[in-house]
Amino acid sequence: MTNKELLYIEDALGHEEFLKTSSCQAAQNLQDQELSNYMKQLETKHTEIYNRLFKLLQN
């Protein structure tokens, strides 16, 4: 993996971490249950993406 590719993955990890955390916070603060559930789904999706990107660093 090149330095540029590594920097891209690290940057993407940071974005996914932010999106995951933001989704979690939003889900906890929303009163509307349907919106809260949607934000929890987004949190799960961003967690999956984060984990996939992290695995790239382990190879």
C-alpha positions as CSV (number, residue, x, y, z in Angstrom):
1,M,0.0,0.0,0.0
2,T,1.4,3.4,-0.9
3,N,1.7,6.3,1.5
4,K,-1.1,8.2,-0.4
5,E,-3.4,5.2,-0.1
6,L,-2.7,4.8,3.6
7,L,-3.4,8.5,4.2
8,Y,-6.7,8.1,2.3
9,I,-7.8,5.2,4.4
10,E,-6.8,7.0,7.6
11,D,-8.8,10.0,6.5
12,A,-11.8,7.8,5.6
13,L,-11.6,6.2,9.0
14,G,-11.8,9.6,10.7
15,H,-14.8,10.5,8.6
16,E,-16.6,7.2,9.4
17,E,-15.8,7.5,13.1
18,F,-17.3,11.0,13.1
19,L,-20.4,9.8,11.2
20,K,-20.8,6.8,13.5
21,T,-20.6,9.0,16.6
22,S,-22.9,11.7,15.2
23,S,-25.5,9.1,14.3
24,C,-25.4,7.6,17.7
25,Q,-25.8,10.9,19.4
26,A,-28.7,11.9,17.1
27,A,-30.4,8.6,17.8
28,Q,-30.2,9.2,21.5
29,N,-31.5,12.8,21.3
30,L,-34.4,12.3,18.9
31,Q,-37.9,12.1,20.3
32,D,-39.4,10.6,17.1
33,Q,-38.9,6.9,17.4
34,E,-38.9,6.3,13.6
35,L,-36.1,8.9,13.1
36,S,-34.2,7.5,16.1
37,N,-34.3,4.0,14.6
38,Y,-33.1,5.3,11.2
39,M,-30.2,7.0,12.9
40,K,-29.3,3.7,14.7
41,Q,-29.3,2.0,11.3
42,L,-26.9,4.7,10.0
43,E,-24.7,4.1,13.0
44,T,-24.6,0.4,12.3
45,K,-23.8,1.1,8.6
46,H,-21.0,3.5,9.5
47,T,-19.6,1.0,12.0
48,E,-19.5,-1.7,9.3
49,I,-17.7,0.7,6.9
50,Y,-15.3,1.7,9.6
51,N,-14.5,-2.0,10.3
52,R,-14.0,-2.8,6.6
53,L,-11.6,0.1,6.2
54,F,-9.7,-0.8,9.4
55,K,-9.2,-4.4,8.0
56,L,-7.4,-2.9,5.0
57,L,-4.8,-1.6,7.4
58,Q,-4.3,-5.0,9.0
59,N,-3.4,-6.7,5.7
